[in-house]
Amino acid sequence: MSETGVRLGLRENWKQFWLLVLVNAFVGAMVGLERTVLPLIAEEDFGMVARGAILSFIVTFGFVKAGTNFFAGRLGDLFGRKKVLLAGWLFGIPVPFLLMWAPSWSWIVFANVLLGVNQGLAWSTTVIMKIDLVGPRARGLAMGLNEFAGYLAVALAALGTGYVAEAFGLRPEPFYMGIAFVALGLGLTVLFVRETSEHVALEIRDHGQSSEDSTMGGTLSGREIFAMASWRHPALFGASQAGLVTNFKDGLAWGLFPLFFAAGGLPVSKIGILTFIYPALWGILQLWTGGLSDRLGRKPLIVAGMLLQALALFIVAAGGGFWVWFAGSALLGAGTALVYPTLLASVADVAHPAWRGSAVGVYRLWRDSGYAFGAIVAGILADLLGIAPAILAGGLLALLSTALVWMRMPETLPGKDGSNGSASPPDSRPTVEERGTTPTERNHP
């Protein structure tokens, strides 16, 4: 315990931790508002036919959220986490009103600009604050609980809007829930969430005393952090590209699955079930997969999860009928649950506490740009070849990402040796001067 009484650990900080889990559930529910009904609104309310145009709202959301993720991490490192979280909720206030009353599609796109900022600031910050609180011993579990809350809320909101839309229409009733989500999330943040910068300071002080520490030096510039997290460090590169492909798949599923299922003759309520089961399993299974990565290691779960995502996309594209699509959607949720908290934990394993928020921000920049790239590519392929071939292409990309993880990404969990390379052992971890080099380059200058 520090002189100020601050301690690291899930048990020691359980009240704040679970409060942040609840706050992140409201953050996730804001995205769930759109997943079932917005592609249908594009067709029915605005008469849009081109898939690329319909998916423009996801492109906007993805790029804005990705860029905001980077600034959220950096701003949190510089000015404190709670201020960034509050800013995220302020950007979310207009979103449900714009979705309810938008007179043209451009208003929907603008709503997704604000939603992207809301998600980038608020979700990124709740992730970083939980990592701050728990310290190095339970990162996988912490990320599993965080993503469980967020994506279960996405699923429940998607399911709820589907049923409300079938009963009352596509607008405005399904978006009334969004007003409550913003009010509750903002109120909890203002009244009860506490700053976690003292926890970061404590971990930095303890950092040099740990004989099990495998992270790199703490004096990197913003440019160096970006390069390290994007391509220089094999573990961070592996996490960033796998995260990008995972959300590429999600952007594709978000935009094309409702249209694909509707073309197959399913009513809105059953489409809502399918758009529920995928993020529901994604969320629920993270209760176990995050903690499992703390015991088995990060790499096995990432490889297995990427393979499952590829298989699931093949099943959805090649199959037909509610139950086949249900099975594919369920597998997609399970595969995503394996990788989502594990990739975040692997980034936290490698990054120094002094620049961990920035590293998480860069990782989430690449990961969430996948939404936009997925929507762009899926829209183009769907217009040229049809929806099923576009979904198949997503499966092939997931297979390629799996191969990159298997061949290049080392194990990052301290004390675990990866089969294709491992994180540096305590007595040979890279110095600040060696940052950005591979083991081969260090041994053979």
C-alpha positions as a Markdown table, in Angstrom:
| # | Residue | x | y | z |
|---|---|---|---|---|
| 1 | Met | 0.0 | 0.0 | 0.0 |
| 2 | Ser | 1.2 | 3.5 | -0.8 |
| 3 | Glu | 1.4 | 6.4 | 1.7 |
| 4 | Thr | -1.9 | 7.7 | 0.3 |
| 5 | Gly | -3.7 | 4.4 | 0.9 |
| 6 | Val | -3.9 | 3.6 | -2.8 |
| 7 | Arg | -3.6 | -0.1 | -3.6 |
| 8 | Leu | -3.6 | -2.2 | -6.8 |
| 9 | Gly | -5.8 | -5.2 | -7.3 |
| 10 | Leu | -9.3 | -6.1 | -8.2 |
| 11 | Arg | -10.3 | -7.0 | -4.7 |
| 12 | Glu | -8.8 | -3.9 | -3.3 |
| 13 | Asn | -10.6 | -1.6 | -5.8 |
| 14 | Trp | -13.8 | -3.6 | -6.3 |
| 15 | Lys | -16.3 | -0.8 | -5.8 |
| 16 | Gln | -14.7 | 1.5 | -8.4 |
| 17 | Phe | -14.0 | -1.5 | -10.7 |
| 18 | Trp | -17.6 | -2.6 | -10.8 |
| 19 | Leu | -18.9 | 0.9 | -11.1 |
| 20 | Leu | -16.8 | 1.3 | -14.2 |
| 21 | Val | -18.1 | -2.1 | -15.5 |
| 22 | Leu | -21.7 | -0.6 | -15.1 |
| 23 | Val | -20.7 | 2.6 | -16.8 |
| 24 | Asn | -19.2 | 0.7 | -19.7 |
| 25 | Ala | -22.4 | -1.2 | -20.1 |
| 26 | Phe | -24.2 | 2.0 | -20.8 |
| 27 | Val | -21.4 | 3.0 | -23.3 |
| 28 | Gly | -22.0 | -0.3 | -25.1 |
| 29 | Ala | -25.7 | 0.0 | -25.1 |
| 30 | Met | -25.3 | 3.3 | -27.2 |
| 31 | Val | -23.9 | 1.2 | -30.0 |
| 32 | Gly | -26.5 | -1.5 | -29.6 |
| 33 | Leu | -29.2 | 1.0 | -30.5 |
| 34 | Glu | -28.1 | 1.0 | -34.1 |
| 35 | Arg | -27.2 | -2.6 | -34.8 |
| 36 | Thr | -30.6 | -4.0 | -35.7 |
| 37 | Val | -32.6 | -1.1 | -37.1 |
| 38 | Leu | -30.3 | 1.4 | -38.7 |
| 39 | Pro | -29.5 | -0.5 | -42.0 |
| 40 | Leu | -33.3 | -1.1 | -42.3 |
| 41 | Ile | -34.0 | 2.6 | -41.8 |
| 42 | Ala | -31.6 | 3.3 | -44.6 |
| 43 | Glu | -33.7 | 1.2 | -47.0 |
| 44 | Glu | -37.2 | 1.9 | -45.7 |
| 45 | Asp | -37.1 | 5.6 | -44.6 |
| 46 | Phe | -34.5 | 7.0 | -47.0 |
| 47 | Gly | -34.9 | 4.6 | -50.0 |
| 48 | Met | -31.2 | 3.8 | -50.2 |
| 49 | Val | -30.3 | 0.8 | -52.3 |
| 50 | Ala | -26.5 | 0.8 | -52.7 |
| 51 | Arg | -24.8 | -1.2 | -49.9 |
| 52 | Gly | -21.8 | 1.1 | -49.9 |
| 53 | Ala | -24.0 | 4.1 | -49.2 |
| 54 | Ile | -26.0 | 2.3 | -46.5 |
| 55 | Leu | -22.8 | 1.3 | -44.7 |
| 56 | Ser | -21.5 | 4.9 | -44.8 |
| 57 | Phe | -22.7 | 5.4 | -41.2 |
| 58 | Ile | -20.3 | 2.6 | -40.1 |
| 59 | Val | -17.4 | 4.0 | -42.1 |
| 60 | Thr | -17.9 | 7.4 | -40.3 |
| 61 | Phe | -18.3 | 5.8 | -36.9 |
| 62 | Gly | -15.2 | 3.5 | -37.4 |
| 63 | Phe | -12.8 | 6.2 | -38.5 |
| 64 | Val | -14.0 | 8.7 | -35.9 |
| 65 | Lys | -13.9 | 6.2 | -33.1 |
| 66 | Ala | -10.5 | 4.9 | -34.2 |
| 67 | Gly | -8.9 | 8.4 | -34.2 |
| 68 | Thr | -10.6 | 9.3 | -30.9 |
| 69 | Asn | -9.2 | 6.2 | -29.3 |
| 70 | Phe | -5.7 | 7.4 | -29.8 |
| 71 | Phe | -6.3 | 10.8 | -28.4 |
| 72 | Ala | -8.3 | 9.3 | -25.5 |
| 73 | Gly | -5.3 | 7.3 | -24.3 |
| 74 | Arg | -2.9 | 10.2 | -24.8 |
| 75 | Leu | -5.2 | 12.8 | -23.2 |
| 76 | Gly | -5.8 | 10.4 | -20.3 |
| 77 | Asp | -2.0 | 10.0 | -19.7 |
| 78 | Leu | -1.6 | 13.8 | -19.8 |
| 79 | Phe | -4.7 | 15.2 | -18.0 |
| 80 | Gly | -6.3 | 12.4 | -16.1 |
| 81 | Arg | -8.9 | 9.7 | -17.0 |
| 82 | Lys | -12.1 | 11.0 | -15.5 |
| 83 | Lys | -12.1 | 14.3 | -17.5 |
| 84 | Val | -11.8 | 12.3 | -20.7 |
| 85 | Leu | -14.7 | 10.0 | -19.7 |
| 86 | Leu | -16.9 | 12.9 | -18.9 |
| 87 | Ala | -16.1 | 14.5 | -22.3 |
| 88 | Gly | -17.1 | 11.2 | -23.9 |
| 89 | Trp | -20.6 | 11.3 | -22.3 |
| 90 | Leu | -21.1 | 14.9 | -23.3 |
| 91 | Phe | -20.6 | 14.0 | -27.0 |
| 92 | Gly | -23.1 | 11.2 | -26.6 |
| 93 | Ile | -26.0 | 13.4 | -25.5 |
| 94 | Pro | -27.3 | 14.5 | -28.9 |
| 95 | Val | -27.0 | 11.0 | -30.5 |
| 96 | Pro | -30.4 | 9.4 | -29.7 |
| 97 | Phe | -32.3 | 12.6 | -30.6 |
| 98 | Leu | -30.5 | 12.8 | -34.0 |
| 99 | Leu | -31.3 | 9.2 | -34.7 |
| 100 | Met | -35.0 | 9.7 | -33.8 |
| 101 | Trp | -35.6 | 12.8 | -35.8 |
| 102 | Ala | -33.1 | 12.9 | -38.7 |
| 103 | Pro | -34.7 | 14.3 | -41.8 |
| 104 | Ser | -32.0 | 13.0 | -44.1 |
| 105 | Trp | -29.2 | 10.4 | -44.1 |
| 106 | Ser | -26.6 | 13.0 | -43.6 |
| 107 | Trp | -28.0 | 13.6 | -40.1 |
| 108 | Ile | -27.6 | 9.9 | -39.4 |
| 109 | Val | -24.0 | 10.1 | -40.5 |
| 110 | Phe | -23.4 | 13.1 | -38.3 |
| 111 | Ala | -25.0 | 11.3 | -35.4 |
| 112 | Asn | -22.4 | 8.6 | -35.9 |
| 113 | Val | -19.6 | 11.1 | -35.8 |
| 114 | Leu | -20.7 | 12.1 | -32.3 |
| 115 | Leu | -21.2 | 8.4 | -31.4 |
| 116 | Gly | -17.7 | 7.6 | -32.6 |
| 117 | Val | -16.3 | 10.3 | -30.3 |
| 118 | Asn | -18.5 | 9.1 | -27.5 |
| 119 | Gln | -17.3 | 5.5 | -27.9 |
| 120 | Gly | -13.6 | 6.4 | -28.4 |
| 121 | Leu | -13.4 | 8.6 | -25.3 |
| 122 | Ala | -15.7 | 6.7 | -23.0 |
| 123 | Trp | -15.0 | 3.1 | -23.8 |
| 124 | Ser | -11.2 | 3.6 | -24.1 |
| 125 | Thr | -11.1 | 5.4 | -20.8 |
| 126 | Thr | -13.1 | 2.7 | -18.9 |
| 127 | Val | -10.7 | 0.1 | -20.3 |
| 128 | Ile | -7.6 | 2.1 | -19.2 |
| 129 | Met | -9.0 | 2.9 | -15.8 |
| 130 | Lys | -9.7 | -0.8 | -15.1 |
| 131 | Ile | -6.1 | -1.7 | -16.1 |
| 132 | Asp | -4.9 | 1.1 | -13.7 |
| 133 | Leu | -7.0 | -0.3 | -10.8 |
| 134 | Val | -6.1 | -4.0 | -11.0 |
| 135 | Gly | -2.4 | -3.8 | -11.6 |
| 136 | Pro | -0.4 | -6.4 | -13.5 |
| 137 | Arg | -1.8 | -9.6 | -11.9 |
| 138 | Ala | -5.3 | -9.9 | -13.4 |
| 139 | Arg | -5.3 | -7.9 | -16.6 |
| 140 | Gly | -7.0 | -10.6 | -18.7 |
| 141 | Leu | -9.8 | -11.0 | -16.1 |
| 142 | Ala | -10.3 | -7.2 | -15.9 |
| 143 | Met | -10.5 | -6.9 | -19.7 |
| 144 | Gly | -12.9 | -9.8 | -19.8 |
| 145 | Leu | -15.3 | -8.2 | -17.3 |
| 146 | Asn | -15.1 | -4.9 | -19.1 |
| 147 | Glu | -15.8 | -6.3 | -22.5 |
| 148 | Phe | -18.5 | -8.6 | -21.1 |
| 149 | Ala | -20.4 | -5.7 | -19.8 |
| 150 | Gly | -20.0 | -3.6 | -22.9 |
| 151 | Tyr | -20.9 | -6.2 | -25.5 |
| 152 | Leu | -23.7 | -7.8 | -23.5 |
| 153 | Ala | -25.2 | -4.4 | -23.4 |
| 154 | Val | -24.7 | -4.0 | -27.1 |
| 155 | Ala | -26.6 | -7.3 | -27.6 |
| 156 | Leu | -29.5 | -6.4 | -25.2 |
| 157 | Ala | -30.0 | -3.1 | -26.8 |
| 158 | Ala | -29.9 | -4.7 | -30.3 |
| 159 | Leu | -32.5 | -7.2 | -29.2 |
| 160 | Gly | -34.7 | -4.6 | -27.5 |
| 161 | Thr | -34.7 | -2.2 | -30.5 |
| 162 | Gly | -35.7 | -5.1 | -32.8 |
| 163 | Tyr | -38.8 | -6.0 | -30.8 |
| 164 | Val | -39.7 | -2.3 | -30.3 |
| 165 | Ala | -39.3 | -1.6 | -34.0 |
| 166 | Glu | -41.5 | -4.5 | -34.9 |
| 167 | Ala | -44.2 | -3.4 | -32.4 |
| 168 | Phe | -44.1 | 0.4 | -33.0 |
| 169 | Gly | -42.0 | 1.1 | -36.1 |
| 170 | Leu | -38.4 | 1.9 | -36.9 |
| 171 | Arg | -38.5 | 5.4 | -35.5 |
| 172 | Pro | -38.6 | 7.1 | -33.0 |
| 173 | Glu | -39.6 | 4.6 | -30.4 |
| 174 | Pro | -36.5 | 2.2 | -30.6 |
| 175 | Phe | -34.2 | 5.2 | -29.7 |
| 176 | Tyr | -36.0 | 6.3 | -26.5 |
| 177 | Met | -33.7 | 3.9 | -24.6 |
| 178 | Gly | -30.7 | 5.9 | -25.7 |
| 179 | Ile | -31.8 | 8.9 | -23.7 |
| 180 | Ala | -31.8 | 6.8 | -20.5 |
| 181 | Phe | -28.4 | 5.3 | -21.4 |
| 182 | Val | -26.8 | 8.7 | -21.7 |
| 183 | Ala | -28.4 | 10.1 | -18.5 |
| 184 | Leu | -27.4 | 7.1 | -16.4 |
| 185 | Gly | -23.9 | 6.9 | -17.7 |
| 186 | Leu | -23.2 | 10.6 | -17.4 |
| 187 | Gly | -24.8 | 10.8 | -13.9 |
| 188 | Leu | -22.7 | 7.8 | -12.5 |
| 189 | Thr | -19.5 | 9.3 | -14.0 |
| 190 | Val | -20.1 | 12.8 | -12.5 |
| 191 | Leu | -21.2 | 11.6 | -9.1 |
| 192 | Phe | -19.2 | 8.4 | -8.3 |
| 193 | Val | -16.3 | 7.7 | -10.7 |
| 194 | Arg | -12.9 | 8.6 | -9.2 |
| 195 | Glu | -9.7 | 9.5 | -10.9 |
| 196 | Thr | -7.1 | 6.6 | -11.2 |
| 197 | Ser | -3.9 | 8.6 | -11.8 |
| 198 | Glu | -2.7 | 7.8 | -8.3 |
| 199 | His | -2.9 | 4.0 | -9.2 |
| 200 | Val | -0.8 | 4.7 | -12.2 |
| 201 | Ala | 1.8 | 6.5 | -10.1 |
| 202 | Leu | 2.0 | 3.7 | -7.7 |
| 203 | Glu | 2.5 | 1.1 | -10.4 |
| 204 | Ile | 5.3 | 3.2 | -11.9 |
| 205 | Arg | 7.0 | 3.4 | -8.5 |
| 206 | Asp | 6.7 | -0.4 | -8.1 |
| 207 | His | 7.6 | -1.0 | -11.7 |
| 208 | Gly | 11.4 | -1.1 | -11.4 |
| 209 | Gln | 11.2 | -3.3 | -8.3 |
| 210 | Ser | 9.5 | -6.2 | -9.9 |
| 211 | Ser | 11.7 | -9.0 | -11.0 |
| 212 | Glu | 9.0 | -10.4 | -13.2 |
| 213 | Asp | 8.5 | -7.3 | -15.3 |
| 214 | Ser | 8.9 | -7.8 | -19.0 |
| 215 | Thr | 7.8 | -4.4 | -20.2 |
| 216 | Met | 9.9 | -1.9 | -22.0 |
| 217 | Gly | 11.3 | 1.5 | -20.8 |
| 218 | Gly | 9.0 | 4.3 | -19.8 |
| 219 | Thr | 10.5 | 7.3 | -21.7 |
| 220 | Leu | 9.1 | 7.0 | -25.2 |
| 221 | Ser | 7.7 | 9.9 | -27.2 |
| 222 | Gly | 4.3 | 9.9 | -28.8 |
| 223 | Arg | 5.8 | 9.1 | -32.2 |
| 224 | Glu | 7.9 | 6.2 | -30.8 |
| 225 | Ile | 4.8 | 4.8 | -29.0 |
| 226 | Phe | 2.8 | 4.9 | -32.3 |
| 227 | Ala | 5.6 | 3.1 | -34.2 |
| 228 | Met | 6.1 | 0.6 | -31.4 |
| 229 | Ala | 2.4 | -0.3 | -31.1 |
| 230 | Ser | 1.8 | -0.3 | -34.9 |
| 231 | Trp | 4.7 | -2.3 | -36.4 |
| 232 | Arg | 8.0 | -2.3 | -34.5 |
| 233 | His | 7.2 | -4.6 | -31.6 |
| 234 | Pro | 6.1 | -8.0 | -32.8 |
| 235 | Ala | 3.6 | -8.6 | -30.0 |
| 236 | Leu | 2.0 | -5.1 | -30.4 |
| 237 | Phe | 2.0 | -5.5 | -34.2 |
| 238 | Gly | 0.3 | -8.9 | -33.8 |
| 239 | Ala | -2.3 | -7.5 | -31.5 |
| 240 | Ser | -3.0 | -4.5 | -33.7 |
| 241 | Gln | -3.5 | -6.4 | -36.9 |
| 242 | Ala | -5.6 | -9.1 | -35.2 |
| 243 | Gly | -7.8 | -6.4 | -33.6 |
| 244 | Leu | -8.2 | -4.6 | -36.9 |
| 245 | Val | -9.3 | -7.8 | -38.7 |
| 246 | Thr | -11.7 | -8.6 | -35.8 |
| 247 | Asn | -13.5 | -5.3 | -36.1 |
| 248 | Phe | -13.3 | -5.5 | -39.9 |
| 249 | Lys | -15.4 | -8.6 | -39.5 |
| 250 | Asp | -17.7 | -6.7 | -37.1 |
| 251 | Gly | -18.2 | -3.7 | -39.4 |
| 252 | Leu | -19.1 | -6.2 | -42.1 |
| 253 | Ala | -21.5 | -8.1 | -39.8 |
| 254 | Trp | -23.1 | -4.9 | -38.5 |
| 255 | Gly | -23.8 | -3.5 | -41.9 |
| 256 | Leu | -24.6 | -6.6 | -44.0 |
| 257 | Phe | -26.0 | -9.3 | -41.7 |
| 258 | Pro | -29.4 | -7.5 | -41.2 |
| 259 | Leu | -29.7 | -7.0 | -45.0 |
| 260 | Phe | -28.6 | -10.5 | -45.7 |
| 261 | Phe | -31.1 | -12.0 | -43.2 |
| 262 | Ala | -33.9 | -9.8 | -44.4 |
| 263 | Ala | -33.2 | -10.8 | -48.0 |
| 264 | Gly | -33.6 | -14.4 | -46.8 |
| 265 | Gly | -37.1 | -13.7 | -45.6 |
| 266 | Leu | -36.6 | -13.2 | -41.9 |
| 267 | Pro | -38.9 | -10.7 | -40.0 |
| 268 | Val | -37.3 | -7.9 | -38.0 |
| 269 | Ser | -37.9 | -9.8 | -34.6 |
| 270 | Lys | -35.8 | -12.8 | -35.8 |
| 271 | Ile | -33.2 | -10.5 | -37.3 |
| 272 | Gly | -33.0 | -8.9 | -33.8 |
| 273 | Ile | -32.4 | -12.4 | -32.3 |
| 274 | Leu | -29.5 | -13.0 | -34.7 |
| 275 | Thr | -28.0 | -9.6 | -34.1 |
| 276 | Phe | -28.4 | -10.3 | -30.3 |
| 277 | Ile | -26.8 | -13.8 | -30.1 |
| 278 | Tyr | -23.6 | -12.7 | -31.7 |
| 279 | Pro | -22.6 | -9.8 | -29.3 |
| 280 | Ala | -24.4 | -11.6 | -26.4 |
| 281 | Leu | -22.0 | -14.6 | -26.6 |
| 282 | Trp | -19.2 | -12.2 | -27.4 |
| 283 | Gly | -20.0 | -10.4 | -24.1 |
| 284 | Ile | -20.9 | -13.3 | -21.8 |
| 285 | Leu | -18.1 | -15.6 | -22.7 |
| 286 | Gln | -15.5 | -12.9 | -21.9 |
| 287 | Leu | -16.3 | -13.6 | -18.2 |
| 288 | Trp | -14.2 | -16.7 | -18.7 |
| 289 | Thr | -11.9 | -16.0 | -21.7 |
| 290 | Gly | -10.2 | -13.0 | -20.1 |
| 291 | Gly | -9.3 | -14.9 | -16.9 |
| 292 | Leu | -8.4 | -18.0 | -19.0 |
| 293 | Ser | -5.7 | -16.0 | -20.8 |
| 294 | Asp | -4.2 | -15.2 | -17.4 |
| 295 | Arg | -3.6 | -18.9 | -16.9 |
| 296 | Leu | -3.1 | -20.4 | -20.4 |
| 297 | Gly | -1.4 | -17.5 | -22.1 |
| 298 | Arg | -2.5 | -15.0 | -24.6 |
| 299 | Lys | -1.5 | -16.5 | -27.9 |
| 300 | Pro | -3.4 | -19.8 | -27.8 |
| 301 | Leu | -6.7 | -18.0 | -27.3 |
| 302 | Ile | -6.0 | -15.4 | -30.0 |
| 303 | Val | -5.2 | -18.1 | -32.6 |
| 304 | Ala | -8.3 | -20.1 | -31.7 |
| 305 | Gly | -10.5 | -17.1 | -31.7 |
| 306 | Met | -9.4 | -15.9 | -35.1 |
| 307 | Leu | -9.9 | -19.4 | -36.6 |
| 308 | Leu | -13.4 | -19.5 | -35.1 |
| 309 | Gln | -14.3 | -16.2 | -36.6 |
| 310 | Ala | -13.3 | -17.3 | -40.0 |
| 311 | Leu | -15.3 | -20.5 | -39.7 |
| 312 | Ala | -18.4 | -18.6 | -38.5 |
| 313 | Leu | -18.3 | -16.2 | -41.5 |
| 314 | Phe | -18.0 | -19.2 | -43.9 |
| 315 | Ile | -21.1 | -20.8 | -42.3 |
| 316 | Val | -23.2 | -17.6 | -42.4 |
| 317 | Ala | -22.3 | -16.9 | -46.1 |
| 318 | Ala | -22.8 | -20.5 | -47.3 |
| 319 | Gly | -25.9 | -21.3 | -45.2 |
| 320 | Gly | -29.5 | -20.4 | -45.3 |
| 321 | Gly | -32.3 | -20.3 | -42.8 |
| 322 | Phe | -32.7 | -19.1 | -39.3 |
| 323 | Trp | -31.0 | -21.9 | -37.4 |
| 324 | Val | -27.9 | -22.1 | -39.7 |
| 325 | Trp | -27.4 | -18.4 | -39.3 |
| 326 | Phe | -28.0 | -18.7 | -35.6 |
| 327 | Ala | -25.2 | -21.3 | -35.4 |
| 328 | Gly | -22.9 | -19.1 | -37.4 |
| 329 | Ser | -23.7 | -16.0 | -35.4 |
| 330 | Ala | -23.1 | -17.9 | -32.1 |
| 331 | Leu | -19.7 | -19.2 | -33.3 |
| 332 | Leu | -18.8 | -15.6 | -34.4 |
| 333 | Gly | -19.6 | -14.4 | -30.9 |
| 334 | Ala | -17.5 | -17.2 | -29.3 |
| 335 | Gly | -14.5 | -16.5 | -31.5 |
| 336 | Thr | -14.6 | -12.8 | -30.8 |
| 337 | Ala | -14.9 | -13.5 | -27.1 |
| 338 | Leu | -11.6 | -15.4 | -27.2 |
| 339 | Val | -9.6 | -12.6 | -28.8 |
| 340 | Tyr | -11.1 | -9.4 | -27.5 |
| 341 | Pro | -10.0 | -9.2 | -23.9 |
| 342 | Thr | -6.9 | -11.2 | -24.7 |
| 343 | Leu | -5.6 | -8.7 | -27.2 |
| 344 | Leu | -6.1 | -5.9 | -24.8 |
| 345 | Ala | -4.3 | -7.8 | -22.0 |
| 346 | Ser | -1.4 | -8.6 | -24.3 |
| 347 | Val | -0.9 | -4.9 | -25.0 |
| 348 | Ala | -1.0 | -4.1 | -21.3 |
| 349 | Asp | 1.5 | -6.9 | -20.7 |
| 350 | Val | 4.1 | -5.2 | -23.0 |
| 351 | Ala | 3.5 | -1.5 | -22.4 |
| 352 | His | 5.1 | 0.4 | -19.6 |
| 353 | Pro | 2.7 | 2.0 | -17.1 |
| 354 | Ala | 3.9 | 5.5 | -18.0 |
| 355 | Trp | 2.7 | 5.1 | -21.6 |
| 356 | Arg | 0.3 | 2.3 | -21.3 |
| 357 | Gly | -2.8 | 4.5 | -21.9 |
| 358 | Ser | -1.2 | 5.8 | -25.2 |
| 359 | Ala | -0.3 | 2.2 | -26.3 |
| 360 | Val | -3.9 | 1.1 | -25.6 |
| 361 | Gly | -5.0 | 4.1 | -27.6 |
| 362 | Val | -2.9 | 3.2 | -30.6 |
| 363 | Tyr | -4.0 | -0.4 | -30.5 |
| 364 | Arg | -7.6 | 0.7 | -30.3 |
| 365 | Leu | -6.9 | 3.1 | -33.2 |
| 366 | Trp | -6.0 | 0.2 | -35.4 |
| 367 | Arg | -8.6 | -2.1 | -34.0 |
| 368 | Asp | -11.5 | 0.2 | -34.4 |
| 369 | Ser | -10.4 | 1.4 | -37.9 |
| 370 | Gly | -11.5 | -2.1 | -38.8 |
| 371 | Tyr | -15.1 | -1.0 | -38.5 |
| 372 | Ala | -14.6 | 1.5 | -41.3 |
| 373 | Phe | -12.4 | -0.7 | -43.5 |
| 374 | Gly | -14.9 | -3.6 | -43.1 |
| 375 | Ala | -17.8 | -1.4 | -44.0 |
| 376 | Ile | -16.0 | 0.1 | -47.1 |
| 377 | Val | -14.8 | -3.2 | -48.4 |
| 378 | Ala | -18.0 | -5.1 | -47.6 |
| 379 | Gly | -20.1 | -2.4 | -49.3 |
| 380 | Ile | -18.0 | -2.4 | -52.5 |
| 381 | Leu | -17.9 | -6.2 | -52.7 |
| 382 | Ala | -21.7 | -6.5 | -51.9 |
| 383 | Asp | -22.5 | -4.1 | -54.7 |
| 384 | Leu | -20.2 | -5.8 | -57.2 |
| 385 | Leu | -20.6 | -9.5 | -56.2 |
| 386 | Gly | -23.4 | -9.8 | -53.7 |
| 387 | Ile | -23.6 | -10.0 | -49.9 |
| 388 | Ala | -22.6 | -13.7 | -49.5 |
| 389 | Pro | -19.2 | -13.2 | -51.4 |
| 390 | Ala | -18.5 | -10.1 | -49.3 |
| 391 | Ile | -19.0 | -12.2 | -46.1 |
| 392 | Leu | -16.8 | -15.0 | -47.5 |
| 393 | Ala | -14.0 | -12.4 | -48.1 |
| 394 | Gly | -14.2 | -11.5 | -44.4 |
| 395 | Gly | -13.6 | -15.1 | -43.5 |
| 396 | Leu | -10.5 | -15.4 | -45.8 |
| 397 | Leu | -9.1 | -12.2 | -44.2 |
| 398 | Ala | -9.5 | -13.7 | -40.7 |
| 399 | Leu | -7.6 | -16.8 | -41.9 |
| 400 | Leu | -4.7 | -14.6 | -43.1 |
| 401 | Ser | -4.7 | -12.8 | -39.7 |
| 402 | Thr | -4.5 | -16.1 | -37.9 |
| 403 | Ala | -1.4 | -17.0 | -39.8 |
| 404 | Leu | 0.3 | -13.7 | -39.0 |
| 405 | Val | -0.4 | -14.2 | -35.2 |
| 406 | Trp | 0.8 | -17.8 | -35.3 |
| 407 | Met | 4.1 | -17.0 | -37.2 |
| 408 | Arg | 5.0 | -13.6 | -35.7 |
| 409 | Met | 3.3 | -12.8 | -32.4 |
| 410 | Pro | 5.2 | -13.9 | -29.3 |
| 411 | Glu | 3.5 | -14.9 | -26.0 |
| 412 | Thr | 3.3 | -11.9 | -23.7 |
| 413 | Leu | 2.0 | -13.3 | -20.4 |
| 414 | Pro | 4.9 | -13.0 | -17.9 |
| 415 | Gly | 6.3 | -16.4 | -17.2 |
| 416 | Lys | 4.8 | -18.1 | -20.2 |
| 417 | Asp | 6.9 | -19.2 | -23.2 |
| 418 | Gly | 5.3 | -19.0 | -26.6 |
| 419 | Ser | 5.8 | -21.8 | -29.1 |
| 420 | Asn | 6.9 | -19.3 | -31.8 |
| 421 | Gly | 8.8 | -16.9 | -29.6 |
| 422 | Ser | 8.2 | -15.5 | -26.2 |
| 423 | Ala | 8.3 | -12.2 | -24.3 |
| 424 | Ser | 11.8 | -11.3 | -23.0 |
| 425 | Pro | 12.7 | -13.0 | -19.7 |
| 426 | Pro | 13.3 | -10.8 | -16.7 |
| 427 | Asp | 17.1 | -10.8 | -17.0 |
| 428 | Ser | 17.2 | -9.9 | -20.7 |
| 429 | Arg | 14.3 | -7.5 | -21.2 |
| 430 | Pro | 15.0 | -4.7 | -23.7 |
| 431 | Thr | 16.4 | -1.5 | -22.4 |
| 432 | Val | 15.1 | 1.9 | -23.5 |
| 433 | Glu | 18.0 | 2.1 | -25.9 |
| 434 | Glu | 17.1 | -1.2 | -27.4 |
| 435 | Arg | 13.4 | -0.4 | -27.9 |
| 436 | Gly | 12.1 | -1.0 | -31.4 |
| 437 | Thr | 14.6 | -3.7 | -32.2 |
| 438 | Thr | 13.9 | -7.4 | -32.5 |
| 439 | Pro | 15.9 | -10.0 | -30.5 |
| 440 | Thr | 17.9 | -10.9 | -33.6 |
| 441 | Glu | 18.9 | -7.2 | -34.2 |
| 442 | Arg | 19.9 | -6.9 | -30.5 |
| 443 | Asn | 22.1 | -10.0 | -30.6 |
| 444 | His | 23.6 | -9.2 | -34.1 |
| 445 | Pro | 23.9 | -5.5 | -34.5 |
